[in-house]
Amino acid sequence: MNCAEFEVLLHALIDGELDAGHARDVEAHAAICSACGEKLASFRAMRDAMSGAALKETTPAHLRNRIEAALPVLQARVIPMRGLLKPTRRSFFGGFAVGSALSAAVAASLMLAVVRNNQEQTIADEVVSAHIRSLQAGHLMDVATSDQHTVKPWFNGRVDVAPPVVDLTAESFTLLGGRLDYVNSEPVAAIVYQRRKHVINLFVAQHLGGRHPRIVADSVQGYNVRHWSQDGLDLWAVSDLVGDELDEFVQKIASALRRPPSAS
């Protein structure tokens, strides 16, 4: 490993995102390179200082206001009567219970949305980290071939899905091969394509983030990311291709999956 490769993997090591093999490589380089060793020690010291500092914030007031604003306004029933209706203890606590239940339901919905968004952002960060690791020398492919009928069966027994391996060479997206990778500590199939000098990783798994029938576009660390679900599969495409070209690639993969088997 050289210093440039160390720079790419340094933050992934600090954040605990590397597998044991890559972590050993980074640590070994830091042990023999004084400059990289000092940089690693500096970042670790910074992480320890930040984790020990009182940086947590209390729940902001605007969150309470959002929850209260989302609560429906209860319309009081007007009952004609001669005198004023005095509230009873039962009606008071009954109304309190209804309001509490509604507050809890809205708060739970907001919390689920936050958790779901955080989970998907974590997965997006991990697939980009896996893409970056794959660009290091010797890490891009376990099976290197443009023959889709060789790549697809190679994954048998290695992952729990039958990943779509589509030959798009005629469409200027060259199939290079595939490899076994890990995202969120789960084994996933990575199908590797190339357009000009740009590598595209297509990660395929059964449960890799929320289900999205429509394509979700994102950008992480300067890389374009596309995520969608189709035929029971979660698919993530990552590349430094411009967004329009990556969209074209994703549309071709999605179209190929929609074809009946006899037409493929």
C-alpha angles and dihedrals in degrees: 000000000000130000094264092055089046090055091054095050099036098091092042088056092049090050093047094244099128126093118239094265096053091042090056091050092053093045091048092052091048089053094058100034112067095196094051091042091055091048092051091048091048093052092047091051090050092050092050092048093050095046090052095048123093096249100138117114130213121244107287120241092237090066090058089048091051091051093048092046090052093055114101117246109247112225113221116229112237112217116188110236139144098244135037116273109239116214114249126214090250094053092046096052092039090057090045091053092050091050092048092050092050091047091050092048094051092044090050091050092051091047092050090051091050093047092047092050092047091049093051091047089052091051090048090052091049096050089050090050089050089050091051092048091051091059091065115102112280096008103088102083142018091186115032114196140110090222107107090196089062098043098050099053090045088074093057108121093006099080133020095239137065099235119214109250108189124183106225098162091119087055092054094258105112119207108228101175138266146267142195111256138171127234123174086358090297126116112248135179115247116199112196125214134169134209113189101314095334119106119214121199116200109196116199128189141137100244112023107136132321122333113258118178087189123061114263116207123209141157123219125180090343094308123116115236129193123188131184142144125234136163091357093308131115111218129191122184118195129182145132088242114123113269097253093054093047088050088053090052093049092049091053092050091047092048092050090053091053093056118099113251093253091059096052 
